[in-house]
Amino acid sequence: MNILIEILDNAVIVAGALVFIINGIVEVIKQATDLDNKYIPLLSLVIGFGIGVAIALGFNLPLAETILAGGIGGLGASGLYDNFKSV
């Protein structure tokens, strides 16, 4: 049980840093293409997963943990986008 808590703690810490990176990448893609806004959360999630895989392979970290962190970061980035969109 303690291992699961440690994995989730690490994933949330990494995801917190990834939120702003993913949000920036999504914003660049949104400006460069004519992407419908309904696909922004899915794009954020996919980019988050991709960054998670890249971190795992680049730094030789556990794949499942970094993919989880990337997914959480992607979902967080789409939530950040929705909050700024409503302002």
Gaussian input, Z-matrix of N, CA and C with variables (Angstrom, degrees):
# hf/3-21g

backbone

0 1
 N
 C     1     B1
 C     2     B2     1     A1
 N     3     B3     2     A2     1     D1
 C     4     B4     3     A3     2     D2
 C     5     B5     4     A4     3     D3
 N     6     B6     5     A5     4     D4
 C     7     B7     6     A6     5     D5
 C     8     B8     7     A7     6     D6
 N     9     B9     8     A8     7     D7
 C    10    B10     9     A9     8     D8
 C    11    B11    10    A10     9     D9
 N    12    B12    11    A11    10    D10
 C    13    B13    12    A12    11    D11
 C    14    B14    13    A13    12    D12
 N    15    B15    14    A14    13    D13
 C    16    B16    15    A15    14    D14
 C    17    B17    16    A16    15    D15
 N    18    B18    17    A17    16    D16
 C    19    B19    18    A18    17    D17
 C    20    B20    19    A19    18    D18
 N    21    B21    20    A20    19    D19
 C    22    B22    21    A21    20    D20
 C    23    B23    22    A22    21    D21
 N    24    B24    23    A23    22    D22
 C    25    B25    24    A24    23    D23
 C    26    B26    25    A25    24    D24
 N    27    B27    26    A26    25    D25
 C    28    B28    27    A27    26    D26
 C    29    B29    28    A28    27    D27
 N    30    B30    29    A29    28    D28
 C    31    B31    30    A30    29    D29
 C    32    B32    31    A31    30    D30
 N    33    B33    32    A32    31    D31
 C    34    B34    33    A33    32    D32
 C    35    B35    34    A34    33    D33
 N    36    B36    35    A35    34    D34
 C    37    B37    36    A36    35    D35
 C    38    B38    37    A37    36    D36
 N    39    B39    38    A38    37    D37
 C    40    B40    39    A39    38    D38
 C    41    B41    40    A40    39    D39
 N    42    B42    41    A41    40    D40
 C    43    B43    42    A42    41    D41
 C    44    B44    43    A43    42    D42
 N    45    B45    44    A44    43    D43
 C    46    B46    45    A45    44    D44
 C    47    B47    46    A46    45    D45
 N    48    B48    47    A47    46    D46
 C    49    B49    48    A48    47    D47
 C    50    B50    49    A49    48    D48
 N    51    B51    50    A50    49    D49
 C    52    B52    51    A51    50    D50
 C    53    B53    52    A52    51    D51
 N    54    B54    53    A53    52    D52
 C    55    B55    54    A54    53    D53
 C    56    B56    55    A55    54    D54
 N    57    B57    56    A56    55    D55
 C    58    B58    57    A57    56    D56
 C    59    B59    58    A58    57    D57
 N    60    B60    59    A59    58    D58
 C    61    B61    60    A60    59    D59
 C    62    B62    61    A61    60    D60
 N    63    B63    62    A62    61    D61
 C    64    B64    63    A63    62    D62
 C    65    B65    64    A64    63    D63
 N    66    B66    65    A65    64    D64
 C    67    B67    66    A66    65    D65
 C    68    B68    67    A67    66    D66
 N    69    B69    68    A68    67    D67
 C    70    B70    69    A69    68    D68
 C    71    B71    70    A70    69    D69
 N    72    B72    71    A71    70    D70
 C    73    B73    72    A72    71    D71
 C    74    B74    73    A73    72    D72
 N    75    B75    74    A74    73    D73
 C    76    B76    75    A75    74    D74
 C    77    B77    76    A76    75    D75
 N    78    B78    77    A77    76    D76
 C    79    B79    78    A78    77    D77
 C    80    B80    79    A79    78    D78
 N    81    B81    80    A80    79    D79
 C    82    B82    81    A81    80    D80
 C    83    B83    82    A82    81    D81
 N    84    B84    83    A83    82    D82
 C    85    B85    84    A84    83    D83
 C    86    B86    85    A85    84    D84
 N    87    B87    86    A86    85    D85
 C    88    B88    87    A87    86    D86
 C    89    B89    88    A88    87    D87
 N    90    B90    89    A89    88    D88
 C    91    B91    90    A90    89    D89
 C    92    B92    91    A91    90    D90
 N    93    B93    92    A92    91    D91
 C    94    B94    93    A93    92    D92
 C    95    B95    94    A94    93    D93
 N    96    B96    95    A95    94    D94
 C    97    B97    96    A96    95    D95
 C    98    B98    97    A97    96    D96
 N    99    B99    98    A98    97    D97
 C   100   B100    99    A99    98    D98
 C   101   B101   100   A100    99    D99
 N   102   B102   101   A101   100   D100
 C   103   B103   102   A102   101   D101
 C   104   B104   103   A103   102   D102
 N   105   B105   104   A104   103   D103
 C   106   B106   105   A105   104   D104
 C   107   B107   106   A106   105   D105
 N   108   B108   107   A107   106   D106
 C   109   B109   108   A108   107   D107
 C   110   B110   109   A109   108   D108
 N   111   B111   110   A110   109   D109
 C   112   B112   111   A111   110   D110
 C   113   B113   112   A112   111   D111
 N   114   B114   113   A113   112   D112
 C   115   B115   114   A114   113   D113
 C   116   B116   115   A115   114   D114
 N   117   B117   116   A116   115   D115
 C   118   B118   117   A117   116   D116
 C   119   B119   118   A118   117   D117
 N   120   B120   119   A119   118   D118
 C   121   B121   120   A120   119   D119
 C   122   B122   121   A121   120   D120
 N   123   B123   122   A122   121   D121
 C   124   B124   123   A123   122   D122
 C   125   B125   124   A124   123   D123
 N   126   B126   125   A125   124   D124
 C   127   B127   126   A126   125   D125
 C   128   B128   127   A127   126   D126
 N   129   B129   128   A128   127   D127
 C   130   B130   129   A129   128   D128
 C   131   B131   130   A130   129   D129
 N   132   B132   131   A131   130   D130
 C   133   B133   132   A132   131   D131
 C   134   B134   133   A133   132   D132
 N   135   B135   134   A134   133   D133
 C   136   B136   135   A135   134   D134
 C   137   B137   136   A136   135   D135
 N   138   B138   137   A137   136   D136
 C   139   B139   138   A138   137   D137
 C   140   B140   139   A139   138   D138
 N   141   B141   140   A140   139   D139
 C   142   B142   141   A141   140   D140
 C   143   B143   142   A142   141   D141
 N   144   B144   143   A143   142   D142
 C   145   B145   144   A144   143   D143
 C   146   B146   145   A145   144   D144
 N   147   B147   146   A146   145   D145
 C   148   B148   147   A147   146   D146
 C   149   B149   148   A148   147   D147
 N   150   B150   149   A149   148   D148
 C   151   B151   150   A150   149   D149
 C   152   B152   151   A151   150   D150
 N   153   B153   152   A152   151   D151
 C   154   B154   153   A153   152   D152
 C   155   B155   154   A154   153   D153
 N   156   B156   155   A155   154   D154
 C   157   B157   156   A156   155   D155
 C   158   B158   157   A157   156   D156
 N   159   B159   158   A158   157   D157
 C   160   B160   159   A159   158   D158
 C   161   B161   160   A160   159   D159
 N   162   B162   161   A161   160   D160
 C   163   B163   162   A162   161   D161
 C   164   B164   163   A163   162   D162
 N   165   B165   164   A164   163   D163
 C   166   B166   165   A165   164   D164
 C   167   B167   166   A166   165   D165
 N   168   B168   167   A167   166   D166
 C   169   B169   168   A168   167   D167
 C   170   B170   169   A169   168   D168
 N   171   B171   170   A170   169   D169
 C   172   B172   171   A171   170   D170
 C   173   B173   172   A172   171   D171
 N   174   B174   173   A173   172   D172
 C   175   B175   174   A174   173   D173
 C   176   B176   175   A175   174   D174
 N   177   B177   176   A176   175   D175
 C   178   B178   177   A177   176   D176
 C   179   B179   178   A178   177   D177
 N   180   B180   179   A179   178   D178
 C   181   B181   180   A180   179   D179
 C   182   B182   181   A181   180   D180
 N   183   B183   182   A182   181   D181
 C   184   B184   183   A183   182   D182
 C   185   B185   184   A184   183   D183
 N   186   B186   185   A185   184   D184
 C   187   B187   186   A186   185   D185
 C   188   B188   187   A187   186   D186
 N   189   B189   188   A188   187   D187
 C   190   B190   189   A189   188   D188
 C   191   B191   190   A190   189   D189
 N   192   B192   191   A191   190   D190
 C   193   B193   192   A192   191   D191
 C   194   B194   193   A193   192   D192
 N   195   B195   194   A194   193   D193
 C   196   B196   195   A195   194   D194
 C   197   B197   196   A196   195   D195
 N   198   B198   197   A197   196   D196
 C   199   B199   198   A198   197   D197
 C   200   B200   199   A199   198   D198
 N   201   B201   200   A200   199   D199
 C   202   B202   201   A201   200   D200
 C   203   B203   202   A202   201   D201
 N   204   B204   203   A203   202   D202
 C   205   B205   204   A204   203   D203
 C   206   B206   205   A205   204   D204
 N   207   B207   206   A206   205   D205
 C   208   B208   207   A207   206   D206
 C   209   B209   208   A208   207   D207
 N   210   B210   209   A209   208   D208
 C   211   B211   210   A210   209   D209
 C   212   B212   211   A211   210   D210
 N   213   B213   212   A212   211   D211
 C   214   B214   213   A213   212   D212
 C   215   B215   214   A214   213   D213
 N   216   B216   215   A215   214   D214
 C   217   B217   216   A216   215   D215
 C   218   B218   217   A217   216   D216
 N   219   B219   218   A218   217   D217
 C   220   B220   219   A219   218   D218
 C   221   B221   220   A220   219   D219
 N   222   B222   221   A221   220   D220
 C   223   B223   222   A222   221   D221
 C   224   B224   223   A223   222   D222
 N   225   B225   224   A224   223   D223
 C   226   B226   225   A225   224   D224
 C   227   B227   226   A226   225   D225
 N   228   B228   227   A227   226   D226
 C   229   B229   228   A228   227   D227
 C   230   B230   229   A229   228   D228
 N   231   B231   230   A230   229   D229
 C   232   B232   231   A231   230   D230
 C   233   B233   232   A232   231   D231
 N   234   B234   233   A233   232   D232
 C   235   B235   234   A234   233   D233
 C   236   B236   235   A235   234   D234
 N   237   B237   236   A236   235   D235
 C   238   B238   237   A237   236   D236
 C   239   B239   238   A238   237   D237
 N   240   B240   239   A239   238   D238
 C   241   B241   240   A240   239   D239
 C   242   B242   241   A241   240   D240
 N   243   B243   242   A242   241   D241
 C   244   B244   243   A243   242   D242
 C   245   B245   244   A244   243   D243
 N   246   B246   245   A245   244   D244
 C   247   B247   246   A246   245   D245
 C   248   B248   247   A247   246   D246
 N   249   B249   248   A248   247   D247
 C   250   B250   249   A249   248   D248
 C   251   B251   250   A250   249   D249
 N   252   B252   251   A251   250   D250
 C   253   B253   252   A252   251   D251
 C   254   B254   253   A253   252   D252
 N   255   B255   254   A254   253   D253
 C   256   B256   255   A255   254   D254
 C   257   B257   256   A256   255   D255
 N   258   B258   257   A257   256   D256
 C   259   B259   258   A258   257   D257
 C   260   B260   259   A259   258   D258

   B1=1.4548
   B2=1.5246
   B3=1.3277
   B4=1.4594
   B5=1.5198
   B6=1.3327
   B7=1.4615
   B8=1.5238
   B9=1.3209
   B10=1.4584
   B11=1.5248
   B12=1.3082
   B13=1.4679
   B14=1.5201
   B15=1.3257
   B16=1.4634
   B17=1.5295
   B18=1.3290
   B19=1.4660
   B20=1.5223
   B21=1.3221
   B22=1.4690
   B23=1.5192
   B24=1.3328
   B25=1.4628
   B26=1.5239
   B27=1.3256
   B28=1.4620
   B29=1.5205
   B30=1.3283
   B31=1.4594
   B32=1.5211
   B33=1.3092
   B34=1.4705
   B35=1.5269
   B36=1.3213
   B37=1.4684
   B38=1.5263
   B39=1.3271
   B40=1.4657
   B41=1.5275
   B42=1.3176
   B43=1.4637
   B44=1.5210
   B45=1.3172
   B46=1.4631
   B47=1.5145
   B48=1.3192
   B49=1.4628
   B50=1.5276
   B51=1.3188
   B52=1.4657
   B53=1.5212
   B54=1.3107
   B55=1.4696
   B56=1.5219
   B57=1.3109
   B58=1.4614
   B59=1.5284
   B60=1.3252
   B61=1.4637
   B62=1.5284
   B63=1.3151
   B64=1.4688
   B65=1.5210
   B66=1.3176
   B67=1.4621
   B68=1.5290
   B69=1.3255
   B70=1.4618
   B71=1.5195
   B72=1.3328
   B73=1.4674
   B74=1.5249
   B75=1.3185
   B76=1.4697
   B77=1.5211
   B78=1.3045
   B79=1.4649
   B80=1.5283
   B81=1.3287
   B82=1.4669
   B83=1.5300
   B84=1.3273
   B85=1.4686
   B86=1.5255
   B87=1.3202
   B88=1.4631
   B89=1.5312
   B90=1.3265
   B91=1.4597
   B92=1.5282
   B93=1.3364
   B94=1.4612
   B95=1.5247
   B96=1.3234
   B97=1.4618
   B98=1.5224
   B99=1.3070
   B100=1.4666
   B101=1.5293
   B102=1.3330
   B103=1.4566
   B104=1.5257
   B105=1.3209
   B106=1.4605
   B107=1.5338
   B108=1.3133
   B109=1.4677
   B110=1.5220
   B111=1.3176
   B112=1.4640
   B113=1.5273
   B114=1.3337
   B115=1.4619
   B116=1.5289
   B117=1.3148
   B118=1.4666
   B119=1.5330
   B120=1.3343
   B121=1.4740
   B122=1.5284
   B123=1.3231
   B124=1.4623
   B125=1.5275
   B126=1.3181
   B127=1.4632
   B128=1.5219
   B129=1.3225
   B130=1.4642
   B131=1.5216
   B132=1.3114
   B133=1.4617
   B134=1.5286
   B135=1.3248
   B136=1.4668
   B137=1.5260
   B138=1.3147
   B139=1.4669
   B140=1.5214
   B141=1.3173
   B142=1.4621
   B143=1.5122
   B144=1.3338
   B145=1.4655
   B146=1.5270
   B147=1.3252
   B148=1.4654
   B149=1.5170
   B150=1.3181
   B151=1.4637
   B152=1.5216
   B153=1.3191
   B154=1.4633
   B155=1.5182
   B156=1.3239
   B157=1.4675
   B158=1.5249
   B159=1.3304
   B160=1.4639
   B161=1.5270
   B162=1.3222
   B163=1.4666
   B164=1.5228
   B165=1.3224
   B166=1.4691
   B167=1.5219
   B168=1.3170
   B169=1.4599
   B170=1.5265
   B171=1.3201
   B172=1.4591
   B173=1.5137
   B174=1.3172
   B175=1.4632
   B176=1.5245
   B177=1.3467
   B178=1.4666
   B179=1.5322
   B180=1.3322
   B181=1.4602
   B182=1.5232
   B183=1.3254
   B184=1.4759
   B185=1.5301
   B186=1.3208
   B187=1.4629
   B188=1.5241
   B189=1.3174
   B190=1.4658
   B191=1.5261
   B192=1.3186
   B193=1.4635
   B194=1.5252
   B195=1.3277
   B196=1.4588
   B197=1.5272
   B198=1.3337
   B199=1.4687
   B200=1.5266
   B201=1.3260
   B202=1.4636
   B203=1.5272
   B204=1.3226
   B205=1.4645
   B206=1.5229
   B207=1.3265
   B208=1.4602
   B209=1.5182
   B210=1.3289
   B211=1.4648
   B212=1.5168
   B213=1.3240
   B214=1.4681
   B215=1.5236
   B216=1.3269
   B217=1.4631
   B218=1.5186
   B219=1.3306
   B220=1.4643
   B221=1.5108
   B222=1.3203
   B223=1.4639
   B224=1.5232
   B225=1.3233
   B226=1.4648
   B227=1.5193
   B228=1.3271
   B229=1.4647
   B230=1.5204
   B231=1.3281
   B232=1.4630
   B233=1.5226
   B234=1.3225
   B235=1.4631
   B236=1.5097
   B237=1.3240
   B238=1.4615
   B239=1.5227
   B240=1.3297
   B241=1.4604
   B242=1.5240
   B243=1.3274
   B244=1.4622
   B245=1.5211
   B246=1.3291
   B247=1.4608
   B248=1.5223
   B249=1.3268
   B250=1.4588
   B251=1.5217
   B252=1.3248
   B253=1.4584
   B254=1.5218
   B255=1.3278
   B256=1.4601
   B257=1.5240
   B258=1.3292
   B259=1.4726
   B260=1.4981
   A1=111.04
   A2=116.32
   A3=119.42
   A4=111.79
   A5=116.65
   A6=119.91
   A7=110.09
   A8=117.25
   A9=121.34
   A10=111.07
   A11=116.72
   A12=120.65
   A13=110.41
   A14=117.34
   A15=120.88
   A16=111.33
   A17=116.70
   A18=120.46
   A19=110.44
   A20=117.32
   A21=120.37
   A22=111.82
   A23=117.49
   A24=120.37
   A25=110.76
   A26=116.64
   A27=120.46
   A28=111.47
   A29=117.03
   A30=120.93
   A31=111.20
   A32=116.90
   A33=120.07
   A34=110.82
   A35=117.38
   A36=120.42
   A37=110.42
   A38=116.46
   A39=120.40
   A40=110.25
   A41=117.27
   A42=121.38
   A43=111.38
   A44=116.85
   A45=119.93
   A46=112.25
   A47=116.44
   A48=120.18
   A49=111.20
   A50=116.69
   A51=120.58
   A52=113.48
   A53=117.93
   A54=120.99
   A55=110.78
   A56=117.34
   A57=120.44
   A58=111.63
   A59=117.04
   A60=120.76
   A61=109.89
   A62=116.44
   A63=121.03
   A64=110.45
   A65=116.98
   A66=120.67
   A67=110.51
   A68=117.04
   A69=120.55
   A70=112.24
   A71=116.87
   A72=120.75
   A73=110.62
   A74=116.71
   A75=120.56
   A76=110.34
   A77=117.16
   A78=120.52
   A79=110.96
   A80=117.44
   A81=121.01
   A82=110.34
   A83=116.72
   A84=120.53
   A85=110.46
   A86=116.45
   A87=120.63
   A88=111.12
   A89=116.96
   A90=120.56
   A91=111.74
   A92=116.83
   A93=120.93
   A94=113.09
   A95=117.47
   A96=120.74
   A97=109.77
   A98=114.35
   A99=120.56
   A100=108.84
   A101=116.11
   A102=122.33
   A103=110.43
   A104=115.62
   A105=121.23
   A106=109.21
   A107=117.37
   A108=122.04
   A109=113.59
   A110=118.01
   A111=118.88
   A112=111.99
   A113=117.79
   A114=121.39
   A115=113.27
   A116=118.25
   A117=121.68
   A118=111.94
   A119=120.80
   A120=118.86
   A121=113.31
   A122=117.30
   A123=120.38
   A124=110.63
   A125=116.91
   A126=121.05
   A127=110.73
   A128=117.46
   A129=121.36
   A130=111.30
   A131=116.38
   A132=120.87
   A133=111.24
   A134=117.09
   A135=120.95
   A136=110.74
   A137=117.30
   A138=120.34
   A139=110.02
   A140=117.19
   A141=120.36
   A142=112.32
   A143=116.60
   A144=120.23
   A145=110.57
   A146=116.41
   A147=120.47
   A148=112.57
   A149=116.52
   A150=120.07
   A151=110.05
   A152=117.00
   A153=120.31
   A154=112.17
   A155=116.54
   A156=120.71
   A157=110.31
   A158=117.02
   A159=120.47
   A160=111.47
   A161=117.11
   A162=120.61
   A163=110.16
   A164=116.61
   A165=120.42
   A166=111.23
   A167=116.50
   A168=119.81
   A169=112.06
   A170=116.77
   A171=120.26
   A172=114.26
   A173=116.94
   A174=120.81
   A175=113.25
   A176=116.29
   A177=121.91
   A178=111.66
   A179=115.30
   A180=122.41
   A181=109.32
   A182=117.59
   A183=119.97
   A184=111.57
   A185=115.65
   A186=121.55
   A187=112.27
   A188=117.58
   A189=120.51
   A190=111.37
   A191=116.58
   A192=120.46
   A193=111.38
   A194=117.47
   A195=119.21
   A196=111.88
   A197=117.45
   A198=119.05
   A199=109.85
   A200=116.86
   A201=120.88
   A202=110.39
   A203=116.44
   A204=120.44
   A205=110.89
   A206=117.10
   A207=120.41
   A208=112.33
   A209=116.49
   A210=119.97
   A211=112.35
   A212=116.25
   A213=119.96
   A214=110.04
   A215=116.33
   A216=120.03
   A217=112.05
   A218=116.72
   A219=120.32
   A220=112.52
   A221=116.42
   A222=119.69
   A223=110.94
   A224=116.18
   A225=119.78
   A226=111.79
   A227=116.41
   A228=120.21
   A229=111.13
   A230=117.67
   A231=118.96
   A232=110.47
   A233=117.67
   A234=120.39
   A235=111.57
   A236=116.66
   A237=121.25
   A238=109.96
   A239=116.47
   A240=121.33
   A241=110.66
   A242=117.17
   A243=120.94
   A244=111.58
   A245=117.05
   A246=120.07
   A247=111.47
   A248=117.91
   A249=119.72
   A250=111.51
   A251=116.99
   A252=120.99
   A253=110.72
   A254=117.01
   A255=120.18
   A256=112.79
   A257=118.06
   A258=120.97
   A259=110.66
   D1=-39.09
   D2=179.37
   D3=-65.48
   D4=-32.23
   D5=178.92
   D6=-65.88
   D7=-41.41
   D8=179.16
   D9=-63.44
   D10=-41.89
   D11=178.30
   D12=-64.03
   D13=-40.61
   D14=178.81
   D15=-65.07
   D16=-41.50
   D17=178.51
   D18=-62.94
   D19=-45.14
   D20=179.53
   D21=-66.13
   D22=-38.47
   D23=176.95
   D24=-61.07
   D25=-46.46
   D26=178.99
   D27=-63.67
   D28=-40.32
   D29=-179.75
   D30=-64.15
   D31=-40.42
   D32=-179.46
   D33=-68.32
   D34=-37.78
   D35=178.43
   D36=-63.91
   D37=-47.13
   D38=179.05
   D39=-65.05
   D40=-40.71
   D41=-179.37
   D42=-62.39
   D43=-36.50
   D44=178.32
   D45=-60.33
   D46=-37.57
   D47=177.60
   D48=-74.73
   D49=-33.67
   D50=-176.98
   D51=-74.34
   D52=-23.01
   D53=-176.58
   D54=-54.75
   D55=-46.51
   D56=-175.86
   D57=-73.59
   D58=-34.48
   D59=177.29
   D60=-66.42
   D61=-47.30
   D62=-179.94
   D63=-63.81
   D64=-40.99
   D65=179.30
   D66=-61.70
   D67=-40.64
   D68=177.82
   D69=-64.75
   D70=-43.28
   D71=179.03
   D72=-63.57
   D73=-43.70
   D74=179.30
   D75=-63.29
   D76=-39.65
   D77=179.87
   D78=-64.32
   D79=-40.61
   D80=177.34
   D81=-63.55
   D82=-44.86
   D83=178.87
   D84=-63.60
   D85=-39.34
   D86=-179.61
   D87=-64.86
   D88=-39.22
   D89=179.61
   D90=-72.70
   D91=-32.92
   D92=-176.09
   D93=-82.15
   D94=-21.34
   D95=-177.53
   D96=-123.20
   D97=175.87
   D98=177.62
   D99=-105.91
   D100=54.45
   D101=-175.76
   D102=-78.45
   D103=133.22
   D104=177.41
   D105=-67.27
   D106=139.15
   D107=-176.07
   D108=-62.89
   D109=-21.54
   D110=-179.34
   D111=-70.42
   D112=-15.80
   D113=179.30
   D114=-94.53
   D115=-2.38
   D116=-177.52
   D117=-60.70
   D118=-47.00
   D119=178.56
   D120=-61.07
   D121=-39.35
   D122=177.99
   D123=-65.85
   D124=-42.07
   D125=177.38
   D126=-61.44
   D127=-42.28
   D128=177.94
   D129=-61.31
   D130=-42.43
   D131=179.92
   D132=-65.15
   D133=-44.58
   D134=-179.99
   D135=-64.49
   D136=-42.77
   D137=177.71
   D138=-64.16
   D139=-39.93
   D140=177.04
   D141=-60.65
   D142=-44.89
   D143=176.70
   D144=-61.71
   D145=-42.37
   D146=179.95
   D147=-62.87
   D148=-42.28
   D149=177.52
   D150=-66.54
   D151=-37.20
   D152=176.65
   D153=-60.53
   D154=-43.69
   D155=177.76
   D156=-64.77
   D157=-42.61
   D158=179.90
   D159=-62.83
   D160=-40.59
   D161=178.08
   D162=-64.83
   D163=-43.07
   D164=-179.56
   D165=-61.85
   D166=-45.17
   D167=-178.30
   D168=-74.02
   D169=-36.80
   D170=-177.65
   D171=-73.03
   D172=-35.28
   D173=-175.72
   D174=-111.89
   D175=8.62
   D176=178.24
   D177=55.00
   D178=48.82
   D179=178.52
   D180=-103.84
   D181=164.44
   D182=178.63
   D183=-60.28
   D184=127.03
   D185=-174.61
   D186=-62.57
   D187=-46.23
   D188=-177.03
   D189=-62.02
   D190=-40.50
   D191=-178.40
   D192=-66.45
   D193=-43.05
   D194=-177.89
   D195=-75.45
   D196=-31.16
   D197=174.43
   D198=-66.42
   D199=-40.48
   D200=175.87
   D201=-60.26
   D202=-44.54
   D203=178.83
   D204=-63.05
   D205=-42.02
   D206=177.93
   D207=-63.71
   D208=-40.59
   D209=177.82
   D210=-64.91
   D211=-42.98
   D212=177.00
   D213=-63.41
   D214=-41.70
   D215=177.68
   D216=-62.87
   D217=-40.59
   D218=177.98
   D219=-64.35
   D220=-42.70
   D221=177.09
   D222=-66.32
   D223=-37.80
   D224=176.70
   D225=-65.28
   D226=-38.93
   D227=178.89
   D228=-65.88
   D229=-38.36
   D230=178.54
   D231=-69.71
   D232=-33.29
   D233=174.43
   D234=-67.21
   D235=-38.52
   D236=176.82
   D237=-63.70
   D238=-41.16
   D239=177.31
   D240=-61.55
   D241=-46.12
   D242=-179.48
   D243=-62.55
   D244=-37.89
   D245=179.46
   D246=-67.60
   D247=-42.12
   D248=179.43
   D249=-71.61
   D250=-30.73
   D251=179.28
   D252=-66.47
   D253=-33.85
   D254=-176.44
   D255=-80.44
   D256=-11.19
   D257=-178.23
   D258=-82.30

